[in-house]
Amino acid sequence: MPGLGKTQLALKYANIAYNRERFPYVFWISAASVEKLKKGFSKILDLLGLAYPAGLDRSKKCNTAQIWLEDSESITKRKWLLVLDNINEKSAETARKLTPRSNGNGCILMTTRTKHVAESMAIAFGEHHMCFGLDPVNDDNAVQLLLRAANIDLGQSEDAVEQETRELVKSIGSLPLAVDQAASFMKESGHSMNKILDIYKSGQADQVLGRENDLSRYQERSVIAAFAPALDQLERASPQTSDFLRILAFLDPESIPIDMLKEGFQALERSNDGALSSPLSSRLGRDETKPLSPTDNRLHVPESGIGDQAMDDLKLVRNLLDSQVDLQKVIQYLQRLSLLVQQKDGEIATL
């Protein structure tokens, strides 16, 4: 089930184990896709500072990393922890192939949303390993989590606030992700607990996930409740930021290089004869009721089928990417809403 805190729990364990020097080496690899798995394994060589022939392809890098993990006991006495986060049906087979098969110096921690994937990974290589399931927190713990995340100190018992918090928890479900998102929205919006409760009870949020997905009804409603109010506020407050978030969500859930976005817009601009850099008449005050003159620098509709409105929205995002100051403001705003995390992947900034 998504939103229970599997990744956060694994991250907490990895940090504690590293800080206590149980594992001097900690390798964290996203297993959300086959591509990310291979990329993560191939980077192990660089992290260890191991030499390898120039031009070595990714598959061989992965195999070399796997061999090092299996043989490191004879190379170094230092122990390692390998975390494979978010294994799914599509990446499970690759994860099995790349996972080290032996080494007393190493430990492997895997997370997944689905029980059958967990069970299949737990019995790999003829051995049966421990498998733990996470359940949603109970209402009492969810109430305390929300109050703590929203920086609300009841002090001497405030029954009204506590009751509203309990009602809110029941409205959004007890998934930690949903509770944390509600707290972030409350802090960013400045709304009272009662106002937040009214928003979540409005029922309008059900349209957000009105499409096919692999979530149960409980999970679906909890995810809807968690994100819909923040997304609605974002759309009203900053359409440019909302468009930016939609593009990120379309591309991938994690590790999207900012430079890749800029290069992508440059390529799109070239394919449209510089259309993305033309002025936005609707944003710059041109009277839309007047006919266009031949000199108007308007967007044409390319063969890809992108219309004027879509191109206008893309241009807003392109302008955002061109301004480092504005881009950082948008990133910080999305971070405050718990909708985005900025990271460094070596020298590459990712979202």
CORKA-V803874 format. One record per residue. N is the residue number from 0. RES is the residue in three letters. PSI is psi in radians with two decimals (none if undefined). Layout:
BEGIN
n=N res=RES psi=PSI
n=N res=RES psi=PSI
END
This chain:
BEGIN
n=0 res=MET psi=2.34
n=1 res=PRO psi=2.68
n=2 res=GLY psi=0.09
n=3 res=LEU psi=-0.26
n=4 res=GLY psi=0.41
n=5 res=LYS psi=-0.84
n=6 res=THR psi=-0.74
n=7 res=GLN psi=-0.66
n=8 res=LEU psi=-0.77
n=9 res=ALA psi=-0.69
n=10 res=LEU psi=-0.71
n=11 res=LYS psi=-0.78
n=12 res=TYR psi=-0.77
n=13 res=ALA psi=-0.72
n=14 res=ASN psi=-0.78
n=15 res=ILE psi=-0.79
n=16 res=ALA psi=-0.66
n=17 res=TYR psi=-0.78
n=18 res=ASN psi=-0.50
n=19 res=ARG psi=0.10
n=20 res=GLU psi=0.45
n=21 res=ARG psi=-0.67
n=22 res=PHE psi=1.71
n=23 res=PRO psi=-0.47
n=24 res=TYR psi=2.15
n=25 res=VAL psi=2.09
n=26 res=PHE psi=2.02
n=27 res=TRP psi=2.11
n=28 res=ILE psi=2.24
n=29 res=SER psi=2.24
n=30 res=ALA psi=0.42
n=31 res=ALA psi=-0.36
n=32 res=SER psi=2.83
n=33 res=VAL psi=-0.71
n=34 res=GLU psi=-0.78
n=35 res=LYS psi=-0.63
n=36 res=LEU psi=-0.87
n=37 res=LYS psi=-0.69
n=38 res=LYS psi=-0.75
n=39 res=GLY psi=-0.77
n=40 res=PHE psi=-0.69
n=41 res=SER psi=-0.48
n=42 res=LYS psi=-0.26
n=43 res=ILE psi=-0.68
n=44 res=LEU psi=-0.73
n=45 res=ASP psi=-0.70
n=46 res=LEU psi=-0.58
n=47 res=LEU psi=-0.18
n=48 res=GLY psi=0.50
n=49 res=LEU psi=2.40
n=50 res=ALA psi=2.52
n=51 res=TYR psi=2.71
n=52 res=PRO psi=2.48
n=53 res=ALA psi=2.42
n=54 res=GLY psi=0.12
n=55 res=LEU psi=2.21
n=56 res=ASP psi=2.92
n=57 res=ARG psi=-0.70
n=58 res=SER psi=-0.74
n=59 res=LYS psi=-0.60
n=60 res=LYS psi=-0.74
n=61 res=CYS psi=-0.77
n=62 res=ASN psi=-0.68
n=63 res=THR psi=-0.71
n=64 res=ALA psi=-0.72
n=65 res=GLN psi=-0.74
n=66 res=ILE psi=-0.72
n=67 res=TRP psi=-0.77
n=68 res=LEU psi=-0.62
n=69 res=GLU psi=-0.57
n=70 res=ASP psi=0.03
n=71 res=SER psi=-0.37
n=72 res=GLU psi=-0.55
n=73 res=SER psi=-0.16
n=74 res=ILE psi=-0.73
n=75 res=THR psi=2.65
n=76 res=LYS psi=-0.07
n=77 res=ARG psi=2.34
n=78 res=LYS psi=2.74
n=79 res=TRP psi=2.69
n=80 res=LEU psi=2.21
n=81 res=LEU psi=2.10
n=82 res=VAL psi=2.11
n=83 res=LEU psi=1.83
n=84 res=ASP psi=2.24
n=85 res=ASN psi=0.88
n=86 res=ILE psi=2.42
n=87 res=ASN psi=-3.08
n=88 res=GLU psi=-0.62
n=89 res=LYS psi=-0.52
n=90 res=SER psi=-0.13
n=91 res=ALA psi=-0.75
n=92 res=GLU psi=-0.75
n=93 res=THR psi=-0.68
n=94 res=ALA psi=-0.69
n=95 res=ARG psi=-0.70
n=96 res=LYS psi=-0.62
n=97 res=LEU psi=-0.30
n=98 res=THR psi=2.29
n=99 res=PRO psi=2.43
n=100 res=ARG psi=-0.27
n=101 res=SER psi=2.61
n=102 res=ASN psi=1.99
n=103 res=GLY psi=-0.22
n=104 res=ASN psi=-0.12
n=105 res=GLY psi=2.72
n=106 res=CYS psi=2.59
n=107 res=ILE psi=2.27
n=108 res=LEU psi=2.20
n=109 res=MET psi=2.54
n=110 res=THR psi=2.58
n=111 res=THR psi=2.73
n=112 res=ARG psi=-0.35
n=113 res=THR psi=2.43
n=114 res=LYS psi=-0.76
n=115 res=HIS psi=-0.54
n=116 res=VAL psi=-0.74
n=117 res=ALA psi=-0.77
n=118 res=GLU psi=-0.64
n=119 res=SER psi=-0.62
n=120 res=MET psi=-0.52
n=121 res=ALA psi=-0.35
n=122 res=ILE psi=0.38
n=123 res=ALA psi=2.62
n=124 res=PHE psi=0.52
n=125 res=GLY psi=0.08
n=126 res=GLU psi=2.67
n=127 res=HIS psi=2.09
n=128 res=HIS psi=2.88
n=129 res=MET psi=2.48
n=130 res=CYS psi=2.18
n=131 res=PHE psi=2.44
n=132 res=GLY psi=2.56
n=133 res=LEU psi=2.35
n=134 res=ASP psi=2.74
n=135 res=PRO psi=2.60
n=136 res=VAL psi=2.71
n=137 res=ASN psi=2.98
n=138 res=ASP psi=-0.71
n=139 res=ASP psi=-0.81
n=140 res=ASN psi=-0.63
n=141 res=ALA psi=-0.67
n=142 res=VAL psi=-0.80
n=143 res=GLN psi=-0.67
n=144 res=LEU psi=-0.76
n=145 res=LEU psi=-0.78
n=146 res=LEU psi=-0.73
n=147 res=ARG psi=-0.75
n=148 res=ALA psi=-0.53
n=149 res=ALA psi=0.05
n=150 res=ASN psi=0.72
n=151 res=ILE psi=2.09
n=152 res=ASP psi=1.95
n=153 res=LEU psi=-0.44
n=154 res=GLY psi=-2.22
n=155 res=GLN psi=2.32
n=156 res=SER psi=2.13
n=157 res=GLU psi=1.64
n=158 res=ASP psi=-0.66
n=159 res=ALA psi=-0.82
n=160 res=VAL psi=-0.74
n=161 res=GLU psi=-0.67
n=162 res=GLN psi=-0.73
n=163 res=GLU psi=-0.69
n=164 res=THR psi=-0.72
n=165 res=ARG psi=-0.70
n=166 res=GLU psi=-0.68
n=167 res=LEU psi=-0.76
n=168 res=VAL psi=-0.73
n=169 res=LYS psi=-0.52
n=170 res=SER psi=-0.66
n=171 res=ILE psi=-0.19
n=172 res=GLY psi=2.83
n=173 res=SER psi=0.28
n=174 res=LEU psi=2.27
n=175 res=PRO psi=-0.64
n=176 res=LEU psi=-0.79
n=177 res=ALA psi=-0.72
n=178 res=VAL psi=-0.79
n=179 res=ASP psi=-0.69
n=180 res=GLN psi=-0.70
n=181 res=ALA psi=-0.70
n=182 res=ALA psi=-0.73
n=183 res=SER psi=-0.73
n=184 res=PHE psi=-0.68
n=185 res=MET psi=-0.78
n=186 res=LYS psi=-0.74
n=187 res=GLU psi=-0.68
n=188 res=SER psi=-0.45
n=189 res=GLY psi=0.15
n=190 res=HIS psi=2.69
n=191 res=SER psi=2.91
n=192 res=MET psi=-0.69
n=193 res=ASN psi=-0.71
n=194 res=LYS psi=-0.75
n=195 res=ILE psi=-0.72
n=196 res=LEU psi=-0.72
n=197 res=ASP psi=-0.69
n=198 res=ILE psi=-0.79
n=199 res=TYR psi=-0.41
n=200 res=LYS psi=-0.08
n=201 res=SER psi=-0.50
n=202 res=GLY psi=-0.17
n=203 res=GLN psi=-0.34
n=204 res=ALA psi=-0.29
n=205 res=ASP psi=-0.33
n=206 res=GLN psi=-0.31
n=207 res=VAL psi=-0.75
n=208 res=LEU psi=0.62
n=209 res=GLY psi=0.95
n=210 res=ARG psi=3.01
n=211 res=GLU psi=2.34
n=212 res=ASN psi=3.02
n=213 res=ASP psi=0.41
n=214 res=LEU psi=2.57
n=215 res=SER psi=2.93
n=216 res=ARG psi=-0.67
n=217 res=TYR psi=-0.81
n=218 res=GLN psi=-0.74
n=219 res=GLU psi=-0.84
n=220 res=ARG psi=-0.62
n=221 res=SER psi=-0.71
n=222 res=VAL psi=-0.74
n=223 res=ILE psi=-0.88
n=224 res=ALA psi=-0.58
n=225 res=ALA psi=-0.75
n=226 res=PHE psi=-0.46
n=227 res=ALA psi=-0.83
n=228 res=PRO psi=-0.73
n=229 res=ALA psi=-0.70
n=230 res=LEU psi=-0.65
n=231 res=ASP psi=-0.78
n=232 res=GLN psi=-0.70
n=233 res=LEU psi=-0.73
n=234 res=GLU psi=-0.68
n=235 res=ARG psi=-0.70
n=236 res=ALA psi=-0.65
n=237 res=SER psi=1.55
n=238 res=PRO psi=-0.60
n=239 res=GLN psi=-0.79
n=240 res=THR psi=-0.66
n=241 res=SER psi=-0.75
n=242 res=ASP psi=-0.72
n=243 res=PHE psi=-0.77
n=244 res=LEU psi=-0.66
n=245 res=ARG psi=-0.71
n=246 res=ILE psi=-0.75
n=247 res=LEU psi=-0.78
n=248 res=ALA psi=-0.60
n=249 res=PHE psi=-0.66
n=250 res=LEU psi=-0.91
n=251 res=ASP psi=2.70
n=252 res=PRO psi=-0.28
n=253 res=GLU psi=2.84
n=254 res=SER psi=0.87
n=255 res=ILE psi=2.01
n=256 res=PRO psi=2.29
n=257 res=ILE psi=-0.68
n=258 res=ASP psi=-0.58
n=259 res=MET psi=-0.68
n=260 res=LEU psi=-0.77
n=261 res=LYS psi=-0.76
n=262 res=GLU psi=-0.62
n=263 res=GLY psi=-0.74
n=264 res=PHE psi=-0.63
n=265 res=GLN psi=-0.71
n=266 res=ALA psi=-0.70
n=267 res=LEU psi=-0.66
n=268 res=GLU psi=-0.76
n=269 res=ARG psi=-0.65
n=270 res=SER psi=-0.27
n=271 res=ASN psi=0.46
n=272 res=ASP psi=0.76
n=273 res=GLY psi=0.29
n=274 res=ALA psi=-0.59
n=275 res=LEU psi=-0.38
n=276 res=SER psi=0.02
n=277 res=SER psi=2.69
n=278 res=PRO psi=2.60
n=279 res=LEU psi=1.78
n=280 res=SER psi=-0.67
n=281 res=SER psi=-0.45
n=282 res=ARG psi=-0.30
n=283 res=LEU psi=0.16
n=284 res=GLY psi=0.11
n=285 res=ARG psi=2.44
n=286 res=ASP psi=1.88
n=287 res=GLU psi=-0.23
n=288 res=THR psi=-0.26
n=289 res=LYS psi=2.59
n=290 res=PRO psi=2.64
n=291 res=LEU psi=2.39
n=292 res=SER psi=2.82
n=293 res=PRO psi=-0.36
n=294 res=THR psi=-0.13
n=295 res=ASP psi=2.26
n=296 res=ASN psi=1.31
n=297 res=ARG psi=2.77
n=298 res=LEU psi=2.43
n=299 res=HIS psi=2.85
n=300 res=VAL psi=1.95
n=301 res=PRO psi=2.97
n=302 res=GLU psi=-0.40
n=303 res=SER psi=-0.24
n=304 res=GLY psi=0.22
n=305 res=ILE psi=2.13
n=306 res=GLY psi=3.09
n=307 res=ASP psi=-0.79
n=308 res=GLN psi=-0.76
n=309 res=ALA psi=-0.72
n=310 res=MET psi=-0.62
n=311 res=ASP psi=-0.76
n=312 res=ASP psi=-0.72
n=313 res=LEU psi=-0.64
n=314 res=LYS psi=-0.63
n=315 res=LEU psi=-0.74
n=316 res=VAL psi=-0.67
n=317 res=ARG psi=-0.75
n=318 res=ASN psi=-0.64
n=319 res=LEU psi=-0.78
n=320 res=LEU psi=-0.45
n=321 res=ASP psi=-0.28
n=322 res=SER psi=1.90
n=323 res=GLN psi=-0.64
n=324 res=VAL psi=-0.86
n=325 res=ASP psi=-0.67
n=326 res=LEU psi=-0.77
n=327 res=GLN psi=-0.61
n=328 res=LYS psi=-0.75
n=329 res=VAL psi=-0.76
n=330 res=ILE psi=-0.76
n=331 res=GLN psi=-0.67
n=332 res=TYR psi=-0.80
n=333 res=LEU psi=-0.57
n=334 res=GLN psi=-0.69
n=335 res=ARG psi=-0.50
n=336 res=LEU psi=0.04
n=337 res=SER psi=0.62
n=338 res=LEU psi=-0.11
n=339 res=LEU psi=2.61
n=340 res=VAL psi=2.30
n=341 res=GLN psi=2.33
n=342 res=GLN psi=2.92
n=343 res=LYS psi=2.13
n=344 res=ASP psi=1.47
n=345 res=GLY psi=-2.11
n=346 res=GLU psi=0.04
n=347 res=ILE psi=2.19
n=348 res=ALA psi=2.25
n=349 res=THR psi=2.78
n=350 res=LEU psi=none
END
